[in-house]
Amino acid sequence: MPRSTEPSPSRVGDAVTVTPPVSVVIVTWNSAPVIADCLTSLLLQLPEGADVIVIDNASRDDTVSVVRRVAPEAHVIANDTNRGLAAANNQGMVAATGERFLICNPDVVFSPGAVDALMSVMDRHERAAWVVPRLVYEDGTLQTSVGDLPTLSEALLGRQVARTRAAGTDTGFWWDGWPHDQERVVGRAFECAYLIRRTAAEDVGLQDERYFLDWEGLDWTERFRRQHWEIWFTPDAEVLHLGGTSRRQVPFRSVYLQHKGMYLYFSDRSPAVARPFLALAFGARGLLKMGVTRLGVPLYSWAHRGHSKPAP
């Protein structure tokens, strides 16, 4: 049976309300250069009744005015301070009315039909809590977007070491070299664009707001999987991802927050006696990475584009 994109009715007391099929949730921070293209690509293909929620984390540029010009129908939540990604995502989900949440970064552009393809996968797989698209860069280069939940050694050693161990396979923290050409269950996914089932989020709970930036998605993914929900990848939905637009504005703070997220993730899943050692390990790794960043090494691009290949 074809999937209906019409809003579904539900009854609250004596009143009948209409539940949109999907709510878009976008968190912005100094995103004026990219948010217009993101919103335009979405507005061209969202199903009827879908709502759009933009949570702005105290941007210093004209992000909010761009949003209101391009998508006057969007619900804008303008925070007075930068609350972080997890907290702002939660604000959006609490405000959303849809049966599903399409959570995305402002630096992505959805190809025609991408939203419908994501929705279709979720329709066909009742345990699909997440559905994620195929990601490409501006030059058509395929971006690795899936992998497994990390082990402690993988997190400490980093992505370049992982590439030499499992290049071209579907194992490890990142599946670098996997062709991303098969609809299937995966271990985890890049969180720049992903569709979430509302009932699954209600089962698992919202994102952990201790994570300001980075690793909030991994923590959330592990909690979904613990409750036997599935993470699905589909090559039929393609999304252009510019990548790193926020991180490049605050490179040293990004390194700090990344390693704080790593520590939170593993300390929550380790005995208390191990936590001081985790703090030392991730602190030392973070200091090393800050030193490399100070030398001008583009770590984000190096990590994400290392062994990527042009998309066919």
C-alpha positions as CSV (number, residue, x, y, z in Angstrom):
1,M,0.0,0.0,0.0
2,P,1.5,3.4,-0.9
3,R,2.4,5.6,2.0
4,S,0.1,8.5,2.7
5,T,1.7,11.9,3.2
6,E,-1.5,13.4,4.5
7,P,-1.5,14.5,8.2
8,S,-3.2,11.9,10.4
9,P,-6.1,12.9,12.7
10,S,-6.0,12.2,16.4
11,R,-8.5,12.9,19.2
12,V,-7.7,15.0,22.2
13,G,-10.7,15.2,24.6
14,D,-13.6,16.3,22.4
15,A,-11.4,18.1,19.9
16,V,-9.9,16.5,16.8
17,T,-6.3,17.6,16.1
18,V,-4.2,16.9,13.0
19,T,-0.8,15.3,13.5
20,P,1.8,16.2,10.8
21,P,3.7,13.3,9.3
22,V,7.0,14.9,10.2
23,S,8.5,17.8,12.0
24,V,11.9,19.3,10.9
25,V,14.2,20.3,13.8
26,I,17.3,22.5,12.9
27,V,19.7,24.0,15.4
28,T,21.6,27.1,14.2
29,W,24.5,29.0,15.4
30,N,26.0,31.8,13.2
31,S,24.5,29.8,10.2
32,A,23.4,32.7,7.9
33,P,25.7,31.6,5.0
34,V,24.1,28.1,4.8
35,I,20.6,28.0,6.3
36,A,18.8,29.4,3.3
37,D,19.8,26.6,1.0
38,C,19.0,24.0,3.7
39,L,15.5,25.4,4.2
40,T,14.8,25.8,0.5
41,S,15.7,22.2,-0.2
42,L,13.4,21.0,2.5
43,L,10.4,23.3,1.7
44,L,10.4,22.0,-1.9
45,Q,9.7,18.4,-0.7
46,L,8.2,18.3,2.8
47,P,4.8,16.5,2.9
48,E,1.7,18.5,3.5
49,G,1.2,19.6,7.1
50,A,4.9,19.2,8.1
51,D,6.1,21.8,10.6
52,V,9.6,23.4,10.7
53,I,11.2,24.3,14.0
54,V,14.5,26.3,14.0
55,I,16.3,26.7,17.3
56,D,18.9,29.5,17.2
57,N,21.6,29.3,19.8
58,A,22.3,33.0,20.2
59,S,23.8,33.6,16.8
60,R,25.8,36.8,16.4
61,D,24.9,37.1,12.7
62,D,21.6,37.5,10.9
63,T,20.7,33.8,10.9
64,V,17.2,34.4,12.5
65,S,16.3,37.1,9.9
66,V,17.4,34.8,7.1
67,V,15.2,32.0,8.5
68,R,12.2,34.3,8.8
69,R,12.7,35.5,5.2
70,V,13.1,32.1,3.6
71,A,10.6,30.2,5.7
72,P,8.2,32.6,7.3
73,E,6.0,29.6,8.3
74,A,8.8,28.2,10.5
75,H,8.6,28.3,14.3
76,V,11.7,30.1,15.4
77,I,13.0,29.6,19.0
78,A,15.7,32.2,19.6
79,N,17.7,31.4,22.7
80,D,19.4,34.2,24.6
81,T,22.5,32.0,25.2
82,N,24.1,29.1,23.4
83,R,22.5,26.1,25.1
84,G,24.4,23.5,23.1
85,L,23.3,21.1,20.5
86,A,21.6,18.4,22.6
87,A,19.6,20.9,24.7
88,A,18.5,22.8,21.5
89,N,17.6,19.6,19.7
90,N,15.4,18.7,22.8
91,Q,13.8,22.1,22.6
92,G,12.8,21.4,19.0
93,M,11.5,18.0,19.7
94,V,9.4,19.2,22.6
95,A,7.9,21.9,20.3
96,A,7.4,19.6,17.4
97,T,4.0,18.1,16.6
98,G,4.9,15.5,14.0
99,E,4.9,11.7,14.1
100,R,8.6,11.8,13.2
101,F,11.5,14.2,13.7
102,L,13.8,15.1,10.8
103,I,16.8,16.5,12.7
104,C,19.5,18.1,10.6
105,N,22.4,20.6,10.7
106,P,21.9,23.9,8.8
107,D,24.8,23.0,6.5
108,V,23.0,20.3,4.6
109,V,21.0,20.3,1.4
110,F,18.4,17.6,0.7
111,S,18.3,16.2,-2.9
112,P,14.9,15.9,-4.5
113,G,13.0,12.9,-3.0
114,A,15.3,12.5,-0.1
115,V,12.7,13.2,2.6
116,D,10.2,10.8,1.0
117,A,12.9,8.1,0.8
118,L,13.7,8.4,4.5
119,M,10.0,8.3,5.4
120,S,9.5,5.2,3.2
121,V,12.2,3.2,5.0
122,M,10.7,4.0,8.3
123,D,7.3,2.9,7.0
124,R,8.6,-0.4,6.0
125,H,10.6,-1.3,9.1
126,E,8.6,-1.1,12.3
127,R,11.7,-1.2,14.6
128,A,13.5,1.6,12.7
129,A,14.1,4.3,15.2
130,W,16.5,6.2,12.9
131,V,16.8,6.4,9.2
132,V,19.9,8.1,7.7
133,P,20.8,9.2,4.2
134,R,23.8,8.8,1.9
135,L,26.0,11.9,2.3
136,V,28.1,13.6,-0.3
137,Y,30.3,16.7,-0.4
138,E,29.9,19.6,-2.9
139,D,32.3,18.0,-5.3
140,G,30.3,14.7,-5.3
141,T,32.7,12.9,-3.0
142,L,31.0,10.3,-0.9
143,Q,31.2,10.9,2.8
144,T,31.4,8.0,5.1
145,S,28.3,8.3,7.2
146,V,27.8,5.0,9.1
147,G,29.8,2.7,11.4
148,D,29.6,0.8,14.7
149,L,29.4,2.1,18.2
150,P,32.9,2.9,19.3
151,T,35.2,0.8,21.5
152,L,37.4,2.7,24.0
153,S,40.5,1.8,22.0
154,E,39.0,3.0,18.7
155,A,38.1,6.3,20.4
156,L,41.6,6.8,21.8
157,L,43.5,5.7,18.7
158,G,41.4,7.8,16.3
159,R,40.1,7.4,12.8
160,Q,43.3,7.3,10.8
161,V,44.4,4.2,12.7
162,A,41.0,2.6,12.2
163,R,41.2,3.2,8.5
164,T,44.4,1.1,8.2
165,R,42.8,-1.8,10.2
166,A,39.5,-2.2,8.4
167,A,39.6,-0.2,5.1
168,G,36.7,-0.9,2.8
169,T,34.9,-3.1,5.3
170,D,31.6,-2.8,7.2
171,T,33.3,-3.1,10.6
172,G,34.7,-0.6,13.1
173,F,33.8,2.9,14.3
174,W,33.6,4.3,10.7
175,W,33.0,2.1,7.7
176,D,35.4,4.0,5.5
177,G,35.5,2.5,2.0
178,W,32.1,0.8,2.3
179,P,30.2,1.8,-0.9
180,H,27.0,3.0,0.9
181,D,24.9,1.4,-1.8
182,Q,22.7,-0.9,0.3
183,E,19.7,-0.3,2.4
184,R,20.5,-2.0,5.7
185,V,20.7,-1.9,9.5
186,V,23.9,-0.2,10.7
187,G,25.5,0.3,14.1
188,R,25.4,4.1,14.1
189,A,25.4,7.1,11.8
190,F,26.6,10.6,11.3
191,E,24.1,12.9,12.9
192,C,24.0,15.8,10.4
193,A,20.7,14.6,9.0
194,Y,18.5,11.8,10.4
195,L,14.8,10.8,10.7
196,I,13.7,9.8,14.2
197,R,10.5,7.9,15.1
198,R,8.6,9.9,17.8
199,T,7.4,6.7,19.6
200,A,11.0,5.5,19.8
201,A,12.2,8.8,21.2
202,E,9.5,8.7,23.8
203,D,10.6,5.2,24.7
204,V,14.3,6.1,25.1
205,G,14.0,9.7,26.2
206,L,15.5,12.9,24.9
207,Q,19.2,13.7,24.3
208,D,21.5,14.0,27.3
209,E,22.0,17.8,27.7
210,R,25.4,17.3,29.4
211,Y,26.7,16.9,25.8
212,F,27.2,20.4,24.5
213,L,28.6,19.5,21.1
214,D,29.7,16.0,19.9
215,W,28.9,12.5,21.1
216,E,25.3,13.3,22.1
217,G,24.2,11.3,19.0
218,L,26.4,8.4,19.9
219,D,25.0,8.3,23.5
220,W,21.5,8.5,22.1
221,T,22.2,5.8,19.5
222,E,23.5,3.4,22.2
223,R,20.4,4.0,24.3
224,F,18.1,3.3,21.3
225,R,20.0,0.1,20.6
226,R,19.8,-1.0,24.2
227,Q,16.0,-0.8,23.9
228,H,16.3,-3.0,20.7
229,W,15.5,-0.2,18.2
230,E,17.2,-0.2,14.9
231,I,19.3,2.3,12.9
232,W,18.7,2.1,9.1
233,F,20.8,3.5,6.2
234,T,19.3,4.1,2.8
235,P,21.2,5.1,-0.4
236,D,17.9,6.3,-1.9
237,A,18.0,9.5,0.1
238,E,21.0,11.7,-0.7
239,V,22.1,14.8,1.2
240,L,24.8,17.3,0.4
241,H,26.8,18.0,3.6
242,L,29.2,21.0,3.6
243,G,30.6,19.9,7.0
244,G,32.4,21.7,9.8
245,T,30.8,25.1,9.4
246,S,30.3,25.6,13.2
247,R,33.5,23.8,14.3
248,R,35.7,26.0,12.1
249,Q,34.5,29.1,14.0
250,V,35.8,27.8,17.3
251,P,38.4,25.1,16.6
252,F,39.9,24.8,20.0
253,R,36.6,24.8,21.8
254,S,35.4,22.1,19.4
255,V,38.3,19.9,20.3
256,Y,37.6,20.4,24.0
257,L,33.9,19.6,23.6
258,Q,34.7,16.5,21.5
259,H,36.9,15.1,24.2
260,K,34.5,16.0,27.0
261,G,31.8,14.1,25.0
262,M,34.1,11.1,24.7
263,Y,34.8,11.1,28.4
264,L,31.0,11.4,29.3
265,Y,30.2,8.5,26.9
266,F,32.7,6.1,28.3
267,S,32.6,7.1,31.9
268,D,28.8,6.5,32.0
269,R,29.5,3.0,30.8
270,S,32.5,2.2,33.0
271,P,32.9,1.5,36.7
272,A,33.7,4.5,38.9
273,V,37.2,3.3,39.5
274,A,38.1,3.7,35.8
275,R,36.8,7.3,35.5
276,P,40.0,9.1,36.6
277,F,42.0,7.1,34.1
278,L,39.5,8.0,31.4
279,A,39.8,11.6,32.3
280,L,43.6,11.5,32.0
281,A,43.5,9.6,28.7
282,F,41.0,11.9,27.0
283,G,42.5,15.0,28.5
284,A,45.9,14.1,27.1
285,R,44.4,13.2,23.7
286,G,42.6,16.5,23.6
287,L,45.7,18.5,24.5
288,L,47.6,16.7,21.7
289,K,44.8,17.5,19.2
290,M,44.8,21.1,20.3
291,G,48.5,21.3,19.6
292,V,48.1,19.9,16.2
293,T,45.2,22.3,15.5
294,R,47.4,25.3,16.6
295,L,49.9,24.2,13.9
296,G,47.1,24.8,11.3
297,V,46.3,21.1,10.5
298,P,42.7,20.9,9.2
299,L,41.8,18.0,11.4
300,Y,38.1,17.9,10.6
301,S,38.7,17.7,6.8
302,W,41.5,15.3,7.2
303,A,39.4,13.0,9.4
304,H,36.3,13.0,7.2
305,R,37.8,13.1,3.7
306,G,40.8,10.9,4.3
307,H,39.9,7.9,2.0
308,S,36.7,9.1,0.5
309,K,35.9,8.4,-3.2
310,P,33.8,10.3,-5.8
311,A,30.2,9.3,-5.6
312,P,29.1,7.3,-8.7
